[in-house]
Amino acid sequence: MKDPGTRRRDFIKASAVAAAGVVLVKPGSVFGSPASDAIALGIIGCGGRGNAVARDLVNAGARVVALHDLFDDRLAETRDRFDKLAEEKGLSRIDDKMLFKGPDAYHQLLAAPVDAVLITSPPYFHPDHFEAAVAAGKHTYLEKPVATDVYGAQRVDKTARKGAGKVSMTVGFQGRYAPPYQEMVRRIHAGDIGDIVCAQTYYYTGDLTRKAAPGMPPVEARVRNWVFDRVLSGDILVEQNIHVIDIVNWVMRGHPTSAQASGGKKARLDVDCWDHFNVVFTYPGNVHVSFNSTQFKGSYDSRLQRFFGTRGYAEAAFGKEGVRIVGDNPWDGGTDGFKGSVALKTAAFLDSIRTKNLLNEVASGVESTLSSIVGRTAAYESEERTWEKVATGNTRWKEKVDIASLAPGRARTS
């Protein structure tokens, strides 16, 4: 009989290919590669998420060589962090000439000698940044959501079609790279819980940190606080809750056909975004999926997906609640089902570049973004909305966010 450690390794190896389109990652890839093999990486958007994902990319064998942001402090902090990491790994520090600041300076980064770019700017700007990156021939890791409106999502889809077979393109849904999730989805698709009758998913979390400081010019304050801005972020359903909706789409092998929804602001009144949503999505086969989310101080903290079938149910949590199937075909995927998924995803992205087995995971990212927008639209308009009416259109925010005043040398007014 195999020991527990061996069984666990066999499980991870087998389940890593369980989901269609997911790349099998060589074990050594997660822990880096020689300096001579390091892939030159540029970061567009040096916030917390950009720093976190870039660190995993460096650990998987990338080298951060260029940075773009709108603010000096973000550039300085990110440069300091990755210069220290480079020294630990025997890599070169970031050159002064590879720091690019300003609304349009990302074009300069894309003209620089970088192999790949990580786009972690506010989602409103993702279509512009992604389009430019692919046009420049750069392999691209685009954070979710791909856009904050239908028009932007359609632009990203068109760009990905142009880049197919030329560059590797992925979207930041790491759940599809989590081995326990992959195995759960494989078992659901194999019929282990029977026909799916209905499902439940939720994303409950606390408030987020305000980044703007008193006295900042309005445009700067808005951009620094982008996660609280509906136009810049897409609201909490599209920007944050999209992770659980992406898992549901994966399990259901498609997108919802319609949504009925409500929500609003009741506990957190000082920002633009809503603090809760309640949605019932209808998927093909008349499968109803109830979705709830919160984002305010003191809220219950949990993220979960649960699928009820005619022969049992499957449930998976992002935390320690675990991943399992209960019923005719019981299975236990253990706890911390999401742990290490970003490292696996970033390693797969870099491996696709090295091996020239290029990824194109943008279509599912667009689909999940549009699914979230369908739910948001139903809530905003207090009426049932269909995929056909919302997602196949070309609607966009009426407001255009002008950040020209953040260009270097431009006078700022408070």
N, C-alpha and C positions, 0 to 999 in steps of 0.2 A: 504493500500500500504506500502511496506517495505521502510525504509529510505535508502539513498545511501550507508551508511556504512554497513548495513545488506546485501544489494544486492551484494556489493563488496566481503564480506566474503563468501556468498553463491557461488559466481562465482569462487573464489579461491579454495574452497572446492571441487566443481564439476570438475573443470578443472585439478586438481592435479592428477587425474587418467585418463586423456584423452588420453595420449600416452601409447601405449602398453609397458608393462614391467616397467613402472615407479611406484615406491612405494608411497603409500599414507602416508604422514608424519603427525603424531599426532601433534597438535598445540604446546603442551608443549615441544616437542623434539627440536624445533629450539632454545629454550631459555635455554637449558642445563638440567642437571639432578644432583641429589645429589652426593656429593663427593664419597660416598661409591659405587656408580654405575658407576663411571667414567671409561671409556675405556682407557687403557694405550696405548699411541701412540708414535711411533718413527718416526722421519723425516729423510729421506735420501735425502740430497740436501737442504741446508739451505739458499737458495737465496730468492729473493723477493716473488716469487710465493709460495714457501714453507711456508714462514711466513704468507702470506695472507690466504691461504687455511687452514693452521693449526689453525689460530685464529678462523675461522668459526667452525672448528671441536671442539675446546675447548668450544666455546659458545654453541655447540650442545651436550656437555657432555663428551668430551674426556679430557684426561690429558696428556700433553706432558712429557714423562719421559726419552726419549733418543734422541740423535742427532748424525747425521753423516755428515761430510763434508770433503773437502780436505784442507780447510784453517782455521787457528786459528781465524781470525777476524769474519768469518761467524759463527763459533760455538759460540764465545763469545757474539756477538750481538743477535743471536737467543736465546741463553740461558737467557740473561738479559731480553729480551722481554717476554719470557714465564714464567720466574720466577716471574716477576712483575704481570703478569696476574694470575698466580697461587695464589699469596698472596691475590689478590683481591677476589678470589673465595674460599679461605680457603683450598687450595690444597698444596701439598708438592712441594718444589723446585726441580730442576733437580740435581740429585746426580753427583758428580765429576766423578764417575766410569761409568757414562752413557753417556759420551762424547767420540765419536769415530772419529778419524781422520786418513785419508789415503785412497788410492785407494781400498784396500781390507777390510777396517775396517767395511764396512757395514755388513759383515758376523758376526762380533762380536755383532753388534746391533741386528741382527736377532736371535742371540743365547741368547739375554737378555730377561727378562720378559716383553715383550710388546705384546699386543693383536692385534694391527693393525699398519700398516706402511703407511706413505704418501711418495710417490716417486716423488720428484720434482728436480731430478738431470738433467743435460743436456740430451736431448732425445736420443743421441747416446748410452748412458749407460742404457736406460730403459729396454731393453731385459735382460741384465745381472741381474739388480736389481730386476726386476719383477720375473724372474725365481727363484732366490734365496729366495725371500720373500714367494712365494707360496710353494716352497719346504720345507720351515721352518714352514709352517702351519699358516702364518700370513694373516689376512684380509688386503686387499691392495687397496689403493686409488692411481691409477697411473695417473699422469698428461699426457695430450696430447702433441705431438703425441705419439703413443705407441713405435715408432721407427723412424729412419731416412732413412732406406732402406727396400727393400722387404724382404731380408733375416731376418732382425730383426723383422719385422711385423709378419712373419710366425712363428718365435720363440715364440713371445708373444701369438699368437693364439694357438699354441700347449701347451704352459704352462697353458693357461686358461682352456683348455679342461681337463688337468690333475687336475686342482684345482676345477672344477665344483662340486658343492655339498659339498665341504669340507671347503672352505673359501669364504667370500664375496669379490667380485672384481668389481671395477668400474673404469671408465676412465673420465678424467676431462672435459666433455662436459656439462657444466651446463645449456646450452640453453634448453635441453630436460626436465629440471625441472622448467622452467619459466612458470607459469600458463597461461599468455596470448599466449605464443607460443604453449603450449599444446592445448589450445582451437582453435587456428587458424588451426593447423594441423588436429585436429579432424574434423573441418568443411570442410577443403579441402578434406579429405578422405571420408566425407559423401556426397560429390558432390556439395557443395555450390558454387563453381566457375566453375562447369562443368568439361569437360575434359581439362587437362593441355596441352596448345599448345606450350608454351616456357616459359623460366624463365630468370631472371637476378639476379646476386648477385655480391656484391663488398665488399672489405675491404680496405678502404683508411685510412692511418694513418701517423703520423709523424715519425721522427727518434727516435732511442732508445739511452740510455745513455751508453757510453763506460765505462767499469769497470776496464780495465787494467790501470796500472800506468807506467810512464816512468821508465826504468831500470829493469822491471820485467823479469825474465827468460822467454824465448819464450813459453814454455809449459804452465806455469802459466798464462801468458797473454792470450794465446789462450783459455784456459778453462774459465777464468773469462769473456772473451768476446765471450762466446759460441754462443750467439744469432746472431752473425755476421759471424759464421763459418758454411759453407754448410754441412760439414760432421757431426759436433756436433749437429746442429739444424735441418737440413733437408731443409734449406732455408726458406724464409718467407712464401712461399706457404704451406709448410708442417707444419712449426712450429706455425705460427700465423693465417694465412688465413684459416686454416683447420676448424675453428669454423663455418664459413659460409657454407663451403662445407658439413660439418656434418648436418647442418639444411636442405640443399638441399636433401641430401641422405634420411633424415628422411621423408621429404615431398614426395619424389619420391619412397619411400619404396624400395630402392636399390641403386646400384652404377652405375656410367657411364659405357657405353660400349666402349667409345673411347674419345680421346681428340685431338684437334689441338691447338697449343699454340705458344706464342712468349714471349719475355721479355728480361731483361738484366739490365745493370748498366749504368745510364746516369747522375743521380743527386748526387749519393753517391758512390764515387770511392775509398774510403779509407778502405773498408771492403770487405770480400769475398762474402757475399750474394748479390743477385740481389736486386734492389730497385723497380722493377715493373714486373708484370706478366699480360698477357692477354690470356685467355683460352676459348675455346668453347667446353664444354662437351656435348656429345650425350648420352642420357639416353634411356632405352627401350621404344619402341613406337615412336622412332625418335623424341624425345623431346630434343630440343637444349637449353642449359643453358649457357649464356655468363657470364664470370667471369673476374673481373679486380681487381688488387690490387696495392697499392703503400706503400712504407715505406721509406720516406726521409723528411728532414726538409722542412717545409712550405707546405707540402701536405694537400689537403682537408682531413677532418677528418669525416668519416662516415662508418658505417657497415650496410648493408641492404640486404634483400632477397625479391624478387618480383616474383610472379607466375601468369602468364596470362592464363586464362581459357576461355572456350566458353560461360560462363555465368557471368564472372566478373574477378576481379583480387584480389589477397591477397598480402599484403606486411607487412614486419616486420623489425624493426630496433633495434639495440642494445642500442640506445640512446633514446632521447626524441621525435624522429620522430613518434614513436608509432607503434601499431600493429592493422591492420584493414582489412576488406574485403569490396570491392566496387563492386556493380553490382546488380544482381537479388536478392541476399540474403545479404544485407549490415550488417556489424557488426563492432563495435568499441571496441577494446581491451585495449584502453587507451594508455598512454605514459609510458616510462621507462619499456618496456616489459621484460628486462633482470634483473631488480632490484630484489635483494634478491634471485636470482637463486642459487648462490653458497651455501648460508645458507640452502636452501631447499635440495640441493643435499647432502651436508655433513650430514645433519640431517637424511636423508634417509639411507645413508651408515651406520651410527651408529645404527639406528633402526634395520637394517637388521642383525646386529651382535647380538644385544640384544634379538631380537625375534627369531633368527635362521632361518629367512626367507631370506636366502642368495642371494645376488645379483650376477649376472654374466653379466655385460654390456660390456665385452671385445670385443665380436664379432663385434658390431657396431663401436667400437673404431678402431679396425683393419681395417674394411671396409673403414672408412673415411680416415684413414692414407694412405691406398693403393690408394684410389681415388685421393688424393692429389699428391701422387707419380706419378700416371699416367699422371696428368697434368704437373708436373715438368719435367718428362722425355720427354714429347712431346715438351716442351719449350727448354730444353737443347739440344735436338737432331734435332730441327727444322723440325720435321716430325710428321704426325698423328700417334698416338700410341693407341693400343687397350688394354682393360682390360686383355684380354686373353694373350696377348704377354708380358705385364709388370707385372701385379699383380699375375698371376699364376706361375710366374717363381721363381727364388731364387737369384736374383741379389743383390749384396752388394757393398759397397764402396771399391774401390781398396786399399785405404789407411786405415791402422789400427792405431787408435790414441793411442799412448803409454804414459800413465801418471805415469809410475813407478817412475819417478824422483820426483814426488810430495809426495812420501812416507816419513813419518817422519824419520829424520836422514840421508836421502839421500842428497848428495851434489847437489846444483843447480848451473847451469852455465847460465850466462846472454848472 
